Amino acid sequence: MKTLTAAQSKKAVGIAVLSALLYALYPPIAKVVLHNCPPITLSALLYIGTGVGMAIILPFVYWLLPDMKKEASLAKTDIPTLIAVVVVNILAGILMNIGIELSTAASASLLGNFEVVATTILAFLFFHEKSGTPTLAWGGVGIYRQLCLEH
């Protein structure tokens, strides 16, 4: 993992916060769209839209982050991992849309927040990332509490 300068770190945090804000919009919007669109179709449209959107904004990303052009290309040894990531994301998108369709918007948004806890656990287990135990504990307690209050 490369070390970031202070300016790069600030930019990375800003991008991550913007990503989280945009991601938080998905469950309530999907809840409305799922009234007229099946979950699998919505997932397909999401990924098609992502591909088209990336083709449009990639020049701007390279302009904002010129170092990205210098990154190494994928090697043949990366292909199995890439396939796994694609398959897991497709399944996750479909399952998330089914969950949103079957639950209340509040429950779906709350369960979407569990992604942070799950990602932290996976980062700790697979990549040996340092994570704060209080973060995991409070995240789990908050989600458990909300689920108990709804049922």
N, CA and C of each residue as an Amber inpcrd file, in Angstrom:
protein
   453
   0.8460000  -1.1660000   0.0000000   0.0000000   0.0000000   0.0000000
   0.8940000   1.2320000   0.0000000   0.5500000   2.2030000  -0.8800000
   1.4020000   3.3770000  -0.9700000   1.0440000   4.4030000   0.1050000
   2.0370000   5.1880000   0.4760000   1.8520000   6.2320000   1.4740000
   1.3760000   7.4990000   0.7730000   0.3890000   8.1450000   1.3670000
  -0.1770000   9.3560000   0.7880000   0.3940000  10.5970000   1.4470000
   0.5170000  11.6520000   0.6610000   0.8860000  12.9480000   1.2320000
  -0.3440000  13.5030000   1.9420000  -0.1670000  14.5890000   2.6780000
  -1.2960000  15.1950000   3.3950000  -2.3710000  15.6650000   2.4160000
  -1.9620000  16.2490000   1.2920000  -2.9250000  16.7300000   0.2940000
  -3.6710000  15.5540000  -0.3400000  -2.9520000  14.4800000  -0.6460000
  -3.5940000  13.3020000  -1.2270000  -4.5520000  12.6700000  -0.2380000
  -4.1750000  12.6490000   1.0240000  -5.0260000  12.0800000   2.0650000
  -6.3130000  12.8790000   2.2020000  -6.2210000  14.2150000   2.1830000
  -7.4120000  15.0710000   2.2500000  -8.3320000  14.8100000   1.0610000
  -7.7340000  14.7000000  -0.1190000  -8.5120000  14.4560000  -1.3280000
  -9.1960000  13.0920000  -1.2440000  -8.4760000  12.0870000  -0.7360000
  -9.0340000  10.7450000  -0.6120000 -10.2160000  10.7220000   0.3590000
 -10.0780000  11.4200000   1.4760000 -11.1670000  11.4870000   2.4560000
 -12.3720000  12.1940000   1.8460000 -12.1390000  13.2860000   1.1460000
 -13.2330000  14.0090000   0.4920000 -13.9720000  13.1380000  -0.5170000
 -13.2390000  12.3810000  -1.3100000 -13.8460000  11.4900000  -2.2910000
 -14.6370000  10.3880000  -1.5910000 -14.0880000   9.8460000  -0.5090000
 -14.7890000   8.7950000   0.2300000 -16.0820000   9.3190000   0.8570000
 -16.0560000  10.5290000   1.3880000 -17.2650000  11.1180000   1.9870000
 -18.3160000  11.3650000   0.9060000 -17.8970000  11.8960000  -0.2360000
 -18.8310000  12.1170000  -1.3410000 -19.4370000  10.7970000  -1.8010000
 -18.6140000   9.7650000  -1.8780000 -19.0980000   8.4420000  -2.2630000
 -20.1440000   7.9330000  -1.2740000 -19.8800000   8.0930000   0.0120000
 -20.8250000   7.6360000   1.0360000 -22.1480000   8.3900000   0.9510000
 -22.0690000   9.6980000   0.7080000 -23.2990000  10.4940000   0.5830000
 -24.1210000  10.0420000  -0.6250000 -23.4510000   9.8090000  -1.7400000
 -24.1610000   9.3600000  -2.9420000 -24.7270000   7.9540000  -2.7430000
 -23.9580000   7.0880000  -2.0890000 -24.4220000   5.7270000  -1.8320000
 -25.6630000   5.7350000  -0.9260000 -25.7080000   6.6680000   0.0130000
 -26.8420000   6.7520000   0.9440000 -28.1380000   7.1190000   0.2360000
 -28.0430000   7.7230000  -0.9360000 -29.2410000   8.0770000  -1.6940000
 -29.9030000   6.8610000  -2.3410000 -29.1480000   5.7900000  -2.5440000
 -29.6580000   4.6660000  -3.3130000 -30.8820000   3.9750000  -2.6980000
 -30.8580000   3.5560000  -1.4270000 -32.0250000   2.8120000  -0.9120000
 -33.3610000   3.5380000  -1.0330000 -33.4620000   4.8220000  -0.6590000
 -34.7790000   5.4560000  -0.8020000 -35.2150000   5.6130000  -2.2600000
 -34.2630000   5.9050000  -3.1430000 -34.6100000   6.0230000  -4.5630000
 -35.0190000   4.6600000  -5.1120000 -34.2640000   3.6250000  -4.7580000
 -34.5790000   2.2730000  -5.2350000 -35.9440000   1.8250000  -4.7350000
 -36.2830000   2.1810000  -3.5100000 -37.5880000   1.7990000  -2.9460000
 -38.7240000   2.3170000  -3.8240000 -38.5850000   3.5320000  -4.3180000
 -39.6020000   4.1150000  -5.1990000 -39.5980000   3.4220000  -6.5590000
 -38.4180000   3.2240000  -7.1300000 -38.3040000   2.6230000  -8.4680000
 -38.7830000   1.1670000  -8.4700000 -38.5720000   0.4590000  -7.3620000
 -38.9390000  -0.9570000  -7.2950000 -40.4510000  -1.1900000  -7.3360000
 -41.2370000  -0.1330000  -7.2040000 -42.6880000  -0.2890000  -7.3580000
 -43.0540000  -0.6550000  -8.7900000 -42.2080000  -0.2550000  -9.7510000
 -42.4980000  -0.4790000 -11.1630000 -41.4120000  -1.2520000 -11.8970000
 -40.4140000  -1.7170000 -11.1920000 -39.2710000  -2.3560000 -11.8460000
 -38.8040000  -3.5410000 -10.9870000 -38.6450000  -4.7260000 -11.5820000
 -38.1610000  -5.8700000 -10.7960000 -36.7310000  -5.6590000 -10.2820000
 -36.3790000  -6.2740000  -9.1530000 -35.0420000  -6.0820000  -8.5640000
 -33.8880000  -6.4310000  -9.5040000 -34.0150000  -7.5010000 -10.2710000
 -32.9190000  -7.8980000 -11.1640000 -32.7550000  -6.8720000 -12.2830000
 -33.8650000  -6.3820000 -12.8110000 -33.7990000  -5.3610000 -13.8590000
 -33.1650000  -4.0830000 -13.3290000 -33.5470000  -3.6970000 -12.1260000
 -32.9530000  -2.4950000 -11.5330000 -31.4520000  -2.6800000 -11.3390000
 -31.0310000  -3.8690000 -10.9110000 -29.5970000  -4.1420000 -10.7610000
 -28.8810000  -4.0330000 -12.1020000 -29.4950000  -4.5970000 -13.1500000
 -28.8880000  -4.5180000 -14.4850000 -28.7690000  -3.0640000 -14.9350000
 -29.8230000  -2.2830000 -14.7200000 -29.7860000  -0.8730000 -15.1020000
 -28.7330000  -0.1130000 -14.2990000 -28.5790000  -0.4770000 -13.0320000
 -27.5730000   0.1550000 -12.1880000 -26.1780000  -0.0730000 -12.7650000
 -25.8790000  -1.3040000 -13.1500000 -24.5430000  -1.6050000 -13.6670000
 -24.3320000  -1.0460000 -15.0660000 -25.3650000  -1.0410000 -15.8910000
 -25.2410000  -0.4080000 -17.2110000 -24.9950000   1.0910000 -17.0310000
 -25.7600000   1.6940000 -16.1350000 -25.5730000   3.1190000 -15.8580000
 -24.1970000   3.4200000 -15.3050000 -23.6800000   2.5290000 -14.4780000
 -22.3370000   2.7130000 -13.9350000 -21.3050000   2.6920000 -15.0510000
 -21.4400000   1.7480000 -15.9760000 -20.4990000   1.6620000 -17.0980000
 -20.5380000   2.8960000 -17.9830000 -21.7350000   3.3250000 -18.3310000
 -21.8840000   4.5220000 -19.1700000 -21.3690000   5.7510000 -18.4170000
 -21.7410000   5.8500000 -17.1460000 -21.2910000   6.9840000 -16.3380000
 -19.7800000   7.0440000 -16.2220000 -19.1440000   5.9080000 -16.0390000
 -17.6780000   5.8780000 -15.9430000 -17.0310000   6.3110000 -17.2550000
 -17.6080000   5.8880000 -18.3730000 -17.0670000   6.3000000 -19.6690000
 -17.1440000   7.8170000 -19.8320000 -18.1880000   8.4100000 -19.2670000
 -18.3670000   9.8610000 -19.3880000 -17.4580000  10.6230000 -18.4220000
 -17.3640000  10.1530000 -17.1650000 -16.6230000  10.9380000 -16.1690000
 -15.1440000  10.5770000 -16.0570000 -14.7170000   9.4780000 -16.6720000
 -13.3130000   9.0670000 -16.5440000 -12.3300000  10.1670000 -16.9540000
 -12.5780000  10.9090000 -18.0320000 -11.6400000  11.9970000 -18.3390000
 -11.5210000  13.0290000 -17.2130000 -12.6320000  13.2980000 -16.5350000
 -12.5910000  14.2480000 -15.4200000 -11.8330000  13.6620000 -14.2280000
 -11.9940000  12.3610000 -14.0030000 -11.2700000  11.6990000 -12.9140000
  -9.7710000  11.7760000 -13.1720000  -9.3610000  11.4980000 -14.4210000
  -7.9390000  11.6000000 -14.7550000  -7.4300000  13.0370000 -14.6080000
  -8.2910000  14.0080000 -14.8580000  -7.8970000  15.3960000 -14.7130000
  -7.7190000  15.7430000 -13.2320000  -8.6590000  15.2570000 -12.3820000
  -8.5770000  15.5300000 -10.9500000  -7.4640000  14.7430000 -10.2670000
  -7.2560000  13.5150000 -10.7400000  -6.2720000  12.6170000 -10.1180000
  -5.2960000  12.1190000 -11.1780000  -4.3650000  12.9510000 -11.6100000
  -3.4720000  12.5660000 -12.7020000  -2.6110000  11.3400000 -12.4030000
  -2.3790000  11.0450000 -11.1310000  -1.5700000   9.8710000 -10.7790000
  -2.2640000   8.5590000 -11.1460000  -3.5820000   8.5950000 -11.3260000
  -4.3090000   7.3610000 -11.6600000  -3.8700000   6.8060000 -13.0130000
  -3.4380000   7.6600000 -13.9270000  -2.9930000   7.1920000 -15.2440000
  -1.7440000   6.3260000 -15.1310000  -0.9940000   6.4990000 -14.0440000
   0.2700000   5.7920000 -13.8750000   0.1080000   4.4240000 -13.2220000
  -1.1150000   4.0540000 -12.8600000  -1.3160000   2.7780000 -12.1940000
  -1.0790000   1.6200000 -13.1520000  -0.6490000   0.5080000 -12.6070000
  -0.3530000  -0.6760000 -13.4140000  -1.6360000  -1.2720000 -13.9940000
  -1.4980000  -1.8930000 -15.1410000  -2.6300000  -2.5840000 -15.7680000
  -2.8810000  -3.8970000 -15.0330000  -4.0360000  -4.4680000 -15.3090000
  -4.3410000  -5.7670000 -14.7260000  -3.4530000  -6.8360000 -15.3530000
  -2.9800000  -7.7520000 -14.5310000  -2.2030000  -8.8850000 -15.0200000
  -3.1300000 -10.0880000 -15.1630000  -2.6880000 -11.0910000 -15.8820000
  -3.5040000 -12.2980000 -16.0520000  -3.8110000 -12.9520000 -14.7080000
  -2.9200000 -12.8010000 -13.7640000  -3.1490000 -13.3910000 -12.4430000
  -4.2620000 -12.6610000 -11.6770000  -4.6110000 -11.4600000 -12.1130000
  -5.6860000 -10.6890000 -11.4680000  -7.0700000 -11.0980000 -11.9510000
  -7.1480000 -11.8340000 -13.0410000  -8.4480000 -12.1510000 -13.6560000
  -9.3700000 -12.9330000 -12.7270000  -8.9080000 -13.9790000 -12.0200000
  -9.8250000 -14.6750000 -11.1030000 -10.3910000 -13.7480000 -10.0130000
  -9.5630000 -12.8770000  -9.4770000 -10.0360000 -11.9280000  -8.4620000
 -11.0360000 -10.9600000  -9.0630000 -10.7570000 -10.4880000 -10.2650000
 -11.6690000  -9.5690000 -10.9450000 -13.0220000 -10.2320000 -11.2000000
 -13.0090000 -11.4680000 -11.6410000 -14.2570000 -12.2050000 -11.8730000
 -15.0250000 -12.3670000 -10.5680000 -14.3220000 -12.7040000  -9.4960000
 -14.9790000 -12.8600000  -8.1900000 -15.6190000 -11.5480000  -7.7460000
 -14.9150000 -10.4380000  -7.9200000 -15.4490000  -9.1330000  -7.5280000
 -16.7050000  -8.8110000  -8.3310000 -16.6800000  -9.0640000  -9.6290000
 -17.8370000  -8.7790000 -10.4780000 -19.0300000  -9.6370000 -10.0690000
 -18.8130000 -10.9400000  -9.8870000 -19.9080000 -11.8520000  -9.5240000
 -20.4930000 -11.4770000  -8.1570000 -19.6310000 -11.2330000  -7.1820000
 -20.1000000 -10.8760000  -5.8390000 -20.8930000  -9.5650000  -5.8770000
 -20.4310000  -8.5940000  -6.6470000 -21.1540000  -7.3170000  -6.7370000
 -22.4930000  -7.4660000  -7.4390000 -22.5730000  -8.3170000  -8.4400000
 -23.8600000  -8.5500000  -9.1060000 -24.8380000  -9.1820000  -8.1240000
 -24.3800000 -10.2260000  -7.4260000 -25.2470000 -10.8780000  -6.4390000
 -25.6440000  -9.9130000  -5.3200000 -24.6970000  -9.1210000  -4.8560000
 -24.9920000  -8.1630000  -3.7840000 -26.0300000  -7.1420000  -4.2330000
 -25.9060000  -6.6570000  -5.4660000 -26.8680000  -5.6890000  -5.9770000
 -28.2710000  -6.2640000  -6.0750000 -28.3590000  -7.4910000  -6.5810000
 -29.6690000  -8.1500000  -6.6920000 -30.2690000  -8.3870000  -5.3070000
 -29.4660000  -8.9280000  -4.3970000 -29.9590000  -9.1980000  -3.0450000
 -30.3360000  -7.9100000  -2.3140000 -29.5630000  -6.8480000  -2.5300000
 -29.9000000  -5.5750000  -1.8920000 -31.2410000  -5.0660000  -2.4140000
 -31.4550000  -5.1550000  -3.7180000 -32.7210000  -4.6830000  -4.2860000
 -33.8970000  -5.5260000  -3.8070000 -33.6980000  -6.8180000  -3.6760000
 -34.7670000  -7.6710000  -3.1360000 -35.0560000  -7.2810000  -1.6870000
 -33.9950000  -7.0560000  -0.9050000 -34.1640000  -6.6310000   0.4860000
 -34.8770000  -5.2960000   0.6000000 -34.5280000  -4.3590000  -0.2670000
 -35.1900000  -3.0490000  -0.2680000 -36.6570000  -3.2090000  -0.6180000
 -36.9420000  -4.0610000  -1.5960000 -38.3280000  -4.2720000  -2.0280000
 -39.1720000  -4.9010000  -0.9170000 -38.5830000  -5.8150000  -0.1470000
 -39.3350000  -6.5590000   0.8630000 -39.3980000  -5.8640000   2.2270000
 -38.5990000  -4.8370000   2.4310000 -38.5650000  -4.1980000   3.7440000
 -39.0000000  -2.7420000   3.6340000 -39.0380000  -2.1010000   4.7850000
 -39.3200000  -0.6750000   4.7860000 -38.0700000   0.0700000   4.3280000
 -38.2400000   1.2830000   3.8800000 -37.1010000   2.0900000   3.4490000
 -36.1310000   2.3160000   4.6130000 -36.6760000   2.5140000   5.8100000
 -35.8260000   2.7430000   6.9860000 -34.9780000   1.5060000   7.2980000
 -35.5970000   0.3300000   7.2440000 -34.8510000  -0.9080000   7.5060000
 -33.7710000  -1.1220000   6.4570000 -34.1250000  -0.8750000   5.2060000
 -33.1560000  -1.0680000   4.1270000 -31.9660000  -0.1260000   4.2810000
 -32.2430000   1.1180000   4.6180000 -31.1560000   2.0750000   4.8230000
 -30.2940000   1.6700000   6.0050000 -30.9330000   1.2250000   7.0830000
 -30.2000000   0.8020000   8.2640000 -29.3320000  -0.4100000   7.9710000
 -29.8890000  -1.3790000   7.2880000 -29.1110000  -2.5720000   6.9590000
 -27.9820000  -2.2350000   5.9890000 -28.2030000  -1.2220000   5.1530000
 -27.1280000  -0.7500000   4.2910000 -25.9650000  -0.2160000   5.1050000
 -26.2680000   0.3390000   6.2780000 -25.2080000   0.8330000   7.1570000
 -24.3650000  -0.3030000   7.7290000 -24.9200000  -1.5010000   7.7450000
 -24.1440000  -2.6430000   8.2360000 -22.9620000  -2.9270000   7.3200000
 -23.0210000  -2.4240000   6.0890000 -21.9130000  -2.6150000   5.1590000
 -20.6140000  -2.0790000   5.7500000 -20.6990000  -0.9650000   6.4740000
 -19.5030000  -0.3780000   7.0850000 -18.8920000  -1.3500000   8.0860000
 -19.7240000  -1.9290000   8.9260000 -19.2380000  -2.8810000   9.9280000
 -18.6730000  -4.1190000   9.2470000 -19.4030000  -4.6650000   8.2730000
 -18.9510000  -5.8660000   7.5620000 -17.6470000  -5.6020000   6.8200000
 -17.5350000  -4.4500000   6.1700000 -16.3100000  -4.1050000   5.4450000
 -15.1340000  -3.9920000   6.3970000 -15.3680000  -3.4070000   7.5660000
 -14.3020000  -3.2770000   8.5540000 -13.8430000  -4.6510000   9.0300000
 -14.7700000  -5.5390000   9.2760000 -14.4140000  -6.9020000   9.7160000
 -13.6320000  -7.6240000   8.6210000 -14.1050000  -7.5390000   7.3810000
 -13.4080000  -8.2050000   6.2730000 -12.0160000  -7.6120000   6.0490000
 -11.8950000  -6.2860000   6.1600000 -10.5850000  -5.6490000   6.0090000
  -9.6260000  -6.1270000   7.0990000 -10.1400000  -6.3040000   8.2990000
  -9.3160000  -6.7970000   9.3950000  -8.8950000  -8.2460000   9.1460000
  -9.8580000  -9.0900000   8.7370000  -9.5650000 -10.5160000   8.5530000
  -8.6620000 -10.8010000   7.3560000  -8.9490000 -10.1590000   6.2190000
  -8.2310000 -10.4980000   4.9930000  -7.0150000  -9.6300000   4.7150000
  -7.0480000  -8.3720000   5.1440000  -5.9620000  -7.4550000   4.8180000
  -5.2040000  -6.9750000   6.0430000  -5.5940000  -7.4930000   7.2210000
  -4.9290000  -7.1630000   8.4840000  -4.9100000  -5.6550000   8.7400000
  -5.9780000  -4.9790000   8.3180000  -6.1230000  -3.5460000   8.5670000
  -6.3670000  -3.3340000  10.0550000  -5.8270000  -2.2640000  10.5660000
  -6.0870000  -1.9060000  11.9580000  -7.4610000  -1.2600000  12.0210000
  -8.2860000  -1.7820000  12.8890000  -9.6150000  -1.1850000  13.0410000
  -9.8930000  -1.0350000  14.5250000 -10.5990000   0.0030000  14.8310000
 -10.9150000   0.2570000  16.2300000 -12.0370000  -0.6470000  16.7020000
 -11.7940000  -1.3840000  17.7580000 -12.8230000  -2.2390000  18.3380000
 -14.0580000  -1.4380000  18.7280000 -13.9050000  -0.2240000  19.2720000
 -15.1070000   0.5570000  19.5960000 -15.9700000   0.8470000  18.3610000
 -15.3420000   1.0730000  17.2130000 -16.1020000   1.3310000  15.9870000
 -16.9780000   0.1400000  15.6510000 -16.3890000  -1.0310000  15.6720000
 -17.1490000  -2.2460000  15.3690000 -18.2270000  -2.4950000  16.4200000
 -17.8630000  -2.3360000  17.6740000 -18.8150000  -2.6140000  18.7500000
 -20.0090000  -1.6640000  18.6840000 -19.7570000  -0.3650000  18.5860000
 -20.8580000   0.5990000  18.5550000 -21.6810000   0.4650000  17.2790000
 -21.0280000   0.1580000  16.1720000 -21.7740000  -0.0610000  14.9320000
 -22.7080000  -1.2450000  15.0590000 -22.2080000  -2.3290000  15.6150000
 -23.0360000  -3.5150000  15.8180000 -24.1600000  -3.2750000  16.8050000
 -23.8610000  -2.5740000  17.9010000 -24.8800000  -2.2690000  18.9130000
 -25.9760000  -1.3970000  18.3150000 -25.5920000  -0.3860000  17.5470000
 -26.5760000   0.5160000  16.9480000 -27.4980000  -0.2030000  15.9780000
 -26.9340000  -1.0530000  15.1540000 -27.7510000  -1.7950000  14.1880000
 -28.6560000  -2.7870000  14.9090000 -28.1190000  -3.5140000  15.8810000
 -28.9120000  -4.4750000  16.6420000 -30.0630000  -3.7780000  17.3640000
 -29.7710000  -2.6290000  17.9670000 -30.7890000  -1.8570000  18.6840000
 -31.9300000  -1.4640000  17.7530000 -31.5740000  -0.9470000  16.5790000
 -32.5990000  -0.5080000  15.6410000 -33.4350000  -1.6720000  15.1540000
 -32.7900000  -2.7980000  14.8810000 -33.5450000  -3.9690000  14.4280000
 -34.5100000  -4.4500000  15.5130000 -34.0690000  -4.3940000  16.7740000
 -34.9450000  -4.7930000  17.8740000 -36.1390000  -3.8420000  18.0170000
 -35.9100000  -2.5620000  17.8000000 -36.9790000  -1.5780000  17.9230000
 -38.0280000  -1.7340000  16.8190000 -37.6170000  -2.2280000  15.6620000
 -38.5530000  -2.3500000  14.5360000 -39.4180000  -3.6010000  14.6360000
 -38.9900000  -4.5790000  15.3940000 -39.7400000  -5.8530000  15.4280000
 -40.4240000  -6.0870000  16.7320000
